Amino acid sequence: MQAHIFDELSRAISEERLSPYRHRNTAGSSLKIFASYVWNIALCESIYPTLHVFEVTLRNNINEAANKAFGER
């Protein structure tokens, strides 16, 4: 039953997306591969607020520099 669930998840997520996790867990079980995948999602979620602030700050600074160089229009 468990193998069937992992097969379905692999199809749904795609082998291309899971292949980096398979290469890192060559001796690992499917559970370890999916645990690594989910851990990566959690890490990405944890840095999203910082990335968001960086992107807004960068965009605002680019806009300010462009306005100074070329005028507001």
Order of alpha helices (4+ residues) and beta strands (2+ residues): alpha-alpha-alpha
